[in-house]
Amino acid sequence: MDVLYFAWVRERIGVPKERVETDAVTVAELVAELSAREDRYAAAFADLSALRVALDQELAEFDAPLAGVREVAFFPPMTGG
């Protein structure tokens, strides 16, 4: 699946997008796999309350299943203004 990173998440990880092969069943499991890769991923995912996730461009929760998902995007909360 494609994993996209936006704003400071992209800055910490160092890439805007990557292709990931995973056995993760939920978003939380994917985050755990990514966090275990390197310190830069661990830093980006250290505080999940500061992150939002979208699955195939639909907002989702971290316990959402990944079955059939083609794209996962991580980004900070959006604010109006």
For each residue, the residues with C-beta under 8 A, 3 or more apart:
1: 19 20 22 66 69 70 71 72
2: 17 18 19 20 70 71 72
3: 17 18 19 20 30 34 71 72 73 74
4: 16 17 71 72 73 74
5: 9 10 13 15 16 17 44 73 74 75
6: 9 10 16 73 74 75 76
7: 10 11 75 76
8: 11 12 44 76
9: 5 6 12 13 44 51 74 75 76
10: 5 6 7 13 14 15 16
11: 7 8 14
12: 8 9 40 43 44
13: 5 9 10 40 41 44
14: 10 11 40
15: 5 10 18
16: 4 5 6 10
17: 2 3 4 5
18: 2 3 15
19: 1 2 3
20: 1 2 3 30 34
21:
22: 1 29 30 33 66
23:
24: 27 29 30 32 33 66
25: 29 65 66 67
26: 29 30 62 63 64 65 66
27: 24 30 31 53 55 60 61 62 63 64 66 72
28: 31 32 62 63
29: 22 24 25 26 32 33 66
30: 3 20 22 24 26 27 33 34 66 72
31: 27 28 34 35 45 48 62
32: 24 28 29 35 36
33: 22 24 29 30 36 37
34: 3 20 30 31 37 41 45
35: 31 32 41 42 45
36: 32 33 41 42
37: 33 34 41
38: 41 42
39: 42 43
40: 12 13 14 43 44
41: 13 34 35 36 37 38 44 45
42: 35 36 38 39 45 46
43: 12 39 40 46
44: 5 8 9 12 13 40 41 74
45: 31 34 35 41 42 48 51 74
46: 42 43
47: 50 51
48: 31 45 51 62
49:
50: 47 76 77
51: 9 45 47 48 74 75 76 77
52: 59 74 75 76 77 78
53: 27 59 60 61 62 64 72 73 74 75
54: 57 58 59 60 71 72 73 75
55: 27 58 60 64 66 69 71 72
56: 69 70 71
57: 54 71 73
58: 54 55
59: 52 53 54
60: 27 53 54 55 64
61: 27 53 64
62: 26 27 28 31 48 53
63: 26 27 28
64: 26 27 53 55 60 61
65: 25 26 69
66: 1 22 24 25 26 27 29 30 55 69 72
67: 25
68:
69: 1 55 56 65 66 72
70: 1 2 56
71: 1 2 3 4 54 55 56 57
72: 1 2 3 4 27 30 53 54 55 66 69
73: 3 4 5 6 53 54 57
74: 3 4 5 6 9 44 45 51 52 53
75: 5 6 7 9 51 52 53 54 78
76: 6 7 8 9 50 51 52
77: 50 51 52
78: 52 75
79:
80:
81:
